[in-house]
Amino acid sequence: MKKCSFTNQRERIVAEAISPVASELRLLDAADLISLLRFELYGNLSDLVASAAELYFHPGTVSFGAGGDYRLEWGGPPEIVLDVEIKPRDITIYAQLILTDAHAAIDIKHIAFHTTAGDPDANTAMLAERLQEARFVKTTASPLYG
């Protein structure tokens, strides 16, 4: 995705939303993920991503995309890149989830707003709202419990 003034804010929103999924995937052995990518066992990768996502999001919200990549150098930590599709209501996000030994990151390739507010700031607010709606566990405090 061509970087613009609101790209960093949107990547931060998406990263915060899917961080539990990335944490679940980082529990897997890097060698297993690399072998699945190397031998193009995308169905298995899709199952792993779906299993990690089902703990936090409604079914179909986060899914494995079209492929991935890995970087494995002698003496360096592995880096695994998975194509993911994130589909909260009326939005489709095509991104790459980057997993390393110490952290995870997201690189958004394209965001499609099926219904748009016409204003980039309003679209960014809608993105945050829709990702929150798609989660099983809400992060806002209940008015009953303060």
N, C-alpha and C positions, 0 to 999 in steps of 0.2 A: 504494500500500500504506500502510495506517495505520502511522505511525512508532511503534516501540516500542523497548525497551531494547536489543534485539539487532539491530535493523535496520542501524545504522551498521556494526557488525562484519560482517554478511553482505554489505552493499554493498562494503565494503573487500575482502573475500575474492573476490567476483565481479569487481570492478574489477581486482584484481591478476591474476586468471586470464585475463581477456580483453584486457588491455592490449596484447598484441602484435597482436591483431585490430584494435583501435582505431588503433594506429600504422599498420598497413597501409592502413586506410581513410582516414586523414588524409593519405596520400600522393596520393590522388586530388584532382583539381581541385574546389574547392568549387562552382564554377559548374556543373560536370557533375552533381554530386550534387543541387544545387538544381533543375536542369532536369529530372532524372529524377523528383524528387518533384513538381515543379510539373505535369508532364505525366502523372503517375500511371503511370510506367513501372516498376511494382513488380517485374515479372519481371527486368528489368535490374538493379535494386537487389538483388534476391535473389541473382542470379548474382555480383555484386560482393562481397556479404557472404560468400557461400559460398566464393568464391575466396580471400578474406582469411583465413577461418577454417580452410580445409583445410590450411594450412601448419602449424597449431599444434594442431588438435583432430581427433578422429576424425570421419568424415562424419556429418552430421546433428546434431552437438552444438550448434553455433551457427548460427542461421538468421535470415533477415529475417522480421519479424513482419507486422503488418497495415498498416503505413504509416509515416508520419513527418511531420516538419514542418521548417521552416527559419525563421530570423530574419535578415533582411538589411536593415540600416538604412544610410542615407547616412552615410558617414564612420566607420562602425563595422565591426568584423570580422564575418564571417558565422558563424552557428551552425546546425548541422545536427543534427536529432534523428531517429534511426532506431529504430523498434520492432524489438526483437530477442527471439528465444526461445532460451534456453540450456537444453539438455536432457542433463545428465549422467544416469547410470543412476539411476532411481527418483526423479528430481527434475525439475520443470519450472519455469523462471524466466522470467517475462514482465517485460521491462525496456525502458527507453529508453536508447540510447547517444547521448550528447551530444558532438558533435565541434566544436571551435573551432580557431582558428589556433594556439593555444599549448598546448592540452591536450584531454583527453577525460574524460568522467565517465559514471557509470552511475546511473540512477534505477530501482530495482526497484519494479515495480508489484504483483507477486504472486509468491509462491513456493509451489508445490504439492509437498509431500513425499508421494510415493506410499506409502512405508513410513516411518512416523515412530517415533522413539524415545520419544516422549511428553514429553521434556525439551527445552526450547529450546536449551540449551547443547549437548546431544548432537546435535540436528538441525544446529546450526551447524558442529560438528565434522564431521558426515557430509557437509555441503555442501562443505567444504574438501577432504575426502578424495575425494569423487566428481568434483569438478572436476579434481583432480590426476590421477585415473584416466583421464579423458577426453582428456588432453593427449598429444600425440605425444612431446614432449620433456619428460622428467621433470626437476624442478628439485632433487631431493634427490641428494646425493652417493652414488655407488655404494660399497658396502662393499669392493669389490675395489680401488678407487682412492683410498679415503679421502675 
